[in-house]
Every structure is written in C-alpha cells, then in structure tokens.
Amino acid sequence: MPGRVLILLKNPRDRLLRWLTYFRRGHNAYLVFLVSFANFVVIQYRLLIEYIPALKIIFTSLTAFVIAFFLIYIPLAIAIGWYDYKKFAVPMERRLGALVNPWNRDISKALILIAQGRNDEAVKLLEKWTK
C-alpha cells in the first residue's frame, strides 16, 4: 500500500487533484466560513443598531455586540446542531446513505450469510472489496 501511495503522488494530475481537494476543504470549511461569519455579525450589528435605536444604549460598540452575539449564538448553534445529529436530519441521512451504499449492503449480506453458516458465500461476496 505505501508504494501505491507514492506512485499516486508522482503523477502530476493526481498531485493537482490532491491540491485542489485540499484547497476546497480549506476554503469551504474554514476560510469562507470565517469570512461569512464575520460578515454576518457586522451586517446584523449595522441593521440592528440602525433600526432599533434603543440598542445603541446596550451596544455602544461593535465589540460589545460581538461578545453578546457569541454568548447567545454559539450555545444556540451547538444545541441545534446536537439536536440535529440526535433527532432530526442526520439519523435519516445515515440510514438512507447506508441503504444505497454497496459496501454496506455487501457487509450486511455477508453477516447474514455467516450467521446462516454459509461462510464460503460470504467470503466470495466480500472478496471484491479487498482487491
């Protein structure tokens, strides 16, 4: 396996695709997230302070607003994310993903075959995943 990885890294096309994958991951998951989050906070501050003058008394600066915003927003986002992972969309997405994944189907069938004592059929079914 290590020799196979070295061969992939020597190929310029594979190296370029690997760099593109790293770029997209860093860009989408981190940089754009941080920039859009900062943009969101600044826009909310501007709109709230401009249209609700009473808030000028509470939030005299952007820093005060950012601190209050984070104290409310982060725990709320964590709670919603936790609930989503436990009760909402994520469990259903996992179930649907497992149903359409050929590897999961073959593993499930192999386990049934092994439980029925049909080990040779299970081995034959799983051989394609080890090549």
C-alpha positions, 0 to 999 in steps of 0.5 A: 500500500505505501508504494501505491501511495507514492506512485499516486503522488508522482503523477502530476494530475493526481498531485493537482487533484490532491491540491485542489481537494485540499484547497476546497476543504480549506476554503469551504470549511474554514476560510469562507466560513470565517469570512461569512461569519464575520460578515454576518455579525457586522451586517446584523450589528449595522441593521440592528443598531440602525433600526432599533435605536434603543440598542445603541444604549446596550451596544455602544460598540461593535465589540460589545455586540460581538461578545453578546452575539457569541454568548447567545449564538454559539450555545444556540448553534451547538444545541441545534446542531446536537439536536440535529445529529440526535433527532432530526436530519442526520439519523435519516441521512445515515440510514438512507446513505447506508441503504444505497451504499454497496459496501454496506449492503455487501457487509450486511449480506455477508453477516447474514450469510455467516450467521446462516453458516454459509461462510464460503458465500460470504467470503466470495461476496466480500472478496471484491472489496479487498482487491 
